Amino acid sequence: MNSHPKSATSVKKYGLALHTASRELGFAISNFAGESRCATWNLDRDLATHLHQYLVEFIQPQTWADLAFIAVAKGPGGFTGTRIGMVTARTLAQQLDIPIFAISTLAAFAWAQPPQPPLIKGGLLELEPPLHSGRLLELEPPLHSGGLLELEPPQPRAGTHHPPPLHSGGLLRDDVAVQMPAQRGQLFGAVYSVNQDSGLNELFPDTVMTPESWQEKLDGWGNSYQLIEATSGLGASVSSVLELAYLEWQMGSRPDWSDALPFYGQHPVKGN
């Protein structure tokens, strides 16, 4: 045993993300300073059976005490999988007394897409989120000389707000419209503006609607946009769930476990 305990500023802290809202199980962990990994498994209906076993194995060599926050895909997606992931993440956050960030499945999918050339309004892209080869994208250089995750980022002074600068070179992209099949012939849809420095801005919230209503919404959209369809590979966007949570962490957000709620959009029973 180390006879020289580490100080609070030198203990490595990590973010852990879970994605269970589709047939794929996805985990990602990072300290955003060079130590990152992610993994996915196509478990389909066996997700509930293997989730905890895979999670215990995945987190090693880190321990639960190394976690600074939890992130979880809150849906939309499969009802059972979303519920299982949310319950697991909420339980961990409560027991470890750490913040939990509930991230939209559609938002994570939008964040995972690489910038595209401008499209004619209404153009449809069918893309899958990129695989990160076992590593997360590092959002910025190490926060400390030791390369550790800062536990409490500086808070802005009261009464001041400085929006992040908008850069040239494609960091600020066209609006991104995301659609995903729902039950009973409907669609989930949402629209975001995406800036790789500051994250996502929700322009139209996750909503379930008929294809006709969604098309009407897009036809009346006042800005150019890219339309992407989230049909497969959702588990791989777990790294985006973690990255979006980290951006919120950097801004000082510390949501309580009780604030993390799933978004189902539809009742699993027909007619509700």
C-alpha positions in Angstrom: 0.0 0.0 0.0 1.2 3.5 -0.8 2.4 5.2 2.4 2.0 8.6 0.8 -1.6 9.2 0.0 -2.3 11.3 -3.0 -3.7 14.8 -2.6 -7.2 15.7 -3.8 -5.8 17.5 -6.8 -3.6 14.6 -7.9 -6.1 11.8 -7.7 -7.2 10.8 -11.2 -10.9 11.3 -11.9 -12.8 9.9 -14.8 -16.2 10.3 -16.6 -18.1 7.1 -17.4 -20.9 6.9 -20.0 -23.5 4.1 -20.6 -25.6 3.7 -23.8 -28.3 1.1 -23.6 -31.1 2.7 -25.6 -30.6 0.4 -28.6 -29.8 -3.2 -29.3 -26.1 -2.3 -28.7 -24.6 -1.9 -25.3 -22.0 0.9 -25.2 -19.5 2.0 -22.5 -17.0 4.9 -22.6 -14.6 6.1 -20.0 -12.0 9.0 -20.1 -10.1 11.5 -18.0 -9.9 13.7 -21.1 -6.2 13.9 -20.7 -4.9 11.0 -22.6 -6.6 8.0 -21.0 -9.7 7.0 -22.9 -11.5 3.9 -24.1 -14.9 2.8 -25.3 -16.5 -0.5 -26.3 -19.8 -1.8 -27.7 -21.5 -5.2 -27.8 -24.5 -6.2 -29.9 -26.5 -7.9 -27.1 -30.0 -7.4 -28.4 -32.4 -9.0 -25.8 -29.5 -10.2 -23.6 -28.6 -6.7 -22.6 -30.2 -7.0 -19.1 -28.4 -10.3 -18.5 -24.9 -9.1 -19.3 -25.0 -5.4 -18.5 -23.5 -5.5 -15.0 -20.9 -8.1 -15.8 -19.6 -6.2 -18.8 -19.6 -3.0 -16.8 -17.6 -4.4 -14.0 -15.1 -5.8 -16.5 -15.0 -2.7 -18.6 -14.2 -0.2 -15.8 -11.0 -2.0 -14.8 -8.3 -1.0 -14.0 -10.2 2.0 -12.8 -12.4 1.7 -9.8 -15.8 3.2 -8.8 -13.9 5.7 -6.6 -12.1 7.0 -9.7 -15.3 8.3 -11.2 -16.1 12.1 -11.1 -19.4 11.8 -13.0 -21.7 9.4 -14.9 -23.3 10.0 -18.2 -26.2 8.0 -19.7 -28.2 8.0 -22.9 -31.7 8.9 -21.8 -33.5 8.0 -25.0 -35.4 8.0 -27.2 -34.8 4.3 -27.9 -35.9 0.9 -26.8 -38.1 1.1 -23.7 -36.6 -1.7 -21.7 -33.0 -0.9 -22.6 -33.4 2.8 -21.9 -35.0 2.0 -18.5 -32.3 -0.4 -17.5 -29.5 2.0 -18.4 -31.1 4.9 -16.6 -31.7 2.8 -13.4 -28.1 1.6 -13.4 -26.7 5.1 -13.9 -28.9 6.7 -11.3 -28.0 4.0 -8.8 -24.3 4.5 -9.4 -24.6 8.3 -9.1 -26.6 8.0 -5.9 -24.3 5.5 -4.3 -21.1 7.2 -5.3 -22.5 10.7 -4.6 -21.4 12.1 -8.0 -23.3 14.0 -10.7 -25.1 12.3 -13.5 -25.7 13.7 -17.0 -28.7 12.4 -19.0 -27.9 13.0 -22.7 -30.4 12.6 -25.5 -29.8 9.7 -27.9 -30.5 12.0 -30.8 -28.2 14.7 -29.5 -25.3 12.1 -29.1 -25.9 10.8 -32.7 -25.8 14.4 -34.0 -22.6 15.1 -32.2 -21.0 12.0 -33.5 -21.4 13.0 -37.2 -18.4 14.6 -38.9 -19.0 18.1 -40.4 -20.4 17.8 -43.9 -20.3 20.1 -46.9 -23.4 22.3 -47.1 -26.4 20.4 -48.4 -29.5 21.5 -50.3 -32.2 22.2 -47.8 -34.0 19.0 -47.1 -31.2 16.7 -48.2 -31.0 13.4 -46.3 -27.8 11.8 -45.0 -27.9 8.3 -43.7 -24.8 8.1 -41.6 -23.5 5.9 -38.8 -21.5 7.4 -35.9 -17.8 6.9 -36.3 -16.0 4.2 -34.3 -13.3 5.6 -32.1 -11.0 2.6 -32.1 -11.2 2.3 -28.4 -10.4 6.0 -27.7 -12.5 9.0 -27.1 -11.8 12.3 -28.9 -9.8 14.5 -26.6 -11.8 17.7 -26.3 -8.9 19.9 -25.1 -5.3 19.6 -23.7 -4.8 18.3 -20.1 -6.3 20.7 -17.5 -3.4 20.2 -15.1 0.3 19.7 -15.5 -0.3 16.1 -14.3 -2.9 15.6 -17.0 -5.8 15.1 -14.6 -9.5 15.9 -14.8 -10.2 19.1 -12.9 -12.7 18.4 -10.2 -14.2 21.9 -9.9 -13.7 24.1 -12.9 -13.6 27.9 -12.3 -17.1 29.4 -11.9 -18.0 32.5 -13.9 -18.5 35.6 -11.8 -22.0 36.5 -10.9 -23.9 38.5 -13.4 -21.4 37.8 -16.3 -21.9 35.5 -19.2 -19.4 35.2 -22.1 -20.7 33.1 -24.9 -17.9 31.0 -26.6 -16.5 32.6 -29.7 -17.6 31.3 -33.1 -14.7 30.2 -35.2 -14.2 30.0 -38.9 -13.1 26.8 -40.5 -16.3 24.8 -40.2 -16.5 24.5 -36.4 -19.9 26.1 -36.5 -22.0 23.9 -38.7 -25.4 24.0 -40.3 -28.3 23.0 -38.2 -28.5 19.2 -37.8 -31.9 17.5 -38.0 -32.0 14.0 -36.6 -34.8 11.5 -37.2 -35.2 8.0 -35.8 -37.9 5.4 -36.4 -40.5 5.1 -33.6 -43.2 2.6 -33.0 -46.6 2.5 -34.9 -45.3 4.3 -38.0 -44.1 7.4 -36.2 -40.7 9.2 -36.0 -38.6 10.8 -33.3 -37.2 14.1 -34.5 -35.0 16.9 -33.2 -33.0 19.8 -34.5 -29.7 21.1 -33.1 -27.1 23.7 -33.9 -23.7 22.1 -33.4 -20.5 23.9 -32.4 -17.5 21.7 -31.7 -16.2 24.2 -29.1 -19.3 24.6 -27.0 -21.5 21.6 -27.8 -25.1 21.5 -28.9 -27.9 24.0 -28.8 -31.4 22.4 -28.9 -33.5 24.2 -31.5 -36.3 21.7 -31.6 -36.6 19.2 -28.7 -36.9 15.5 -29.1 -40.4 14.9 -30.2 -42.4 11.9 -31.5 -44.7 12.7 -34.5 -46.0 11.4 -37.8 -43.7 11.5 -40.8 -46.0 14.0 -42.3 -45.7 16.4 -39.3 -41.9 16.0 -39.2 -41.7 16.8 -42.9 -43.9 19.8 -42.4 -41.6 21.0 -39.6 -38.5 20.6 -41.9 -40.2 22.3 -44.8 -40.8 25.4 -42.7 -37.3 25.4 -41.1 -35.8 28.8 -41.6 -32.2 27.8 -41.8 -30.1 25.4 -43.8 -29.7 22.0 -42.2 -28.4 18.5 -42.6 -30.8 15.7 -42.1 -29.4 12.4 -40.7 -31.2 9.2 -39.9 -30.3 7.3 -36.7 -31.1 3.7 -37.7 -28.0 1.7 -36.6 -24.7 2.0 -34.8 -26.3 3.9 -31.9 -24.2 2.2 -29.3 -21.0 3.6 -30.8 -22.2 7.1 -30.0 -21.6 6.4 -26.3 -18.4 8.4 -26.7 -20.5 11.4 -27.8 -22.7 10.9 -24.7 -19.5 11.2 -22.6 -18.1 14.2 -24.5 -21.4 16.2 -24.3 -21.6 15.5 -20.6 -18.0 16.7 -20.2 -18.8 20.0 -21.9 -21.6 20.5 -19.3 -19.2 19.5 -16.5 -16.7 22.1 -17.7 -19.5 24.8 -17.5 -20.0 23.9 -13.9 -23.1 21.8 -14.1 -23.5 19.2 -11.4 -26.9 17.5 -11.8 -28.2 15.3 -9.0 -29.2 11.7 -9.6 -32.8 12.5 -9.0 -32.8 14.9 -12.0 -31.9 12.2 -14.5 -35.1 11.1 -16.2 -35.6 8.9 -19.3 -37.3 10.1 -22.5 -39.5 7.4 -23.9 -41.7 9.5 -26.1 -44.1 6.7 -26.6 -45.8 4.2 -24.3 -44.8 0.7 -25.1 -48.4 -0.5 -25.2 -50.4 0.4 -28.3 -52.9 3.1 -27.9 -51.1 5.0 -25.1 
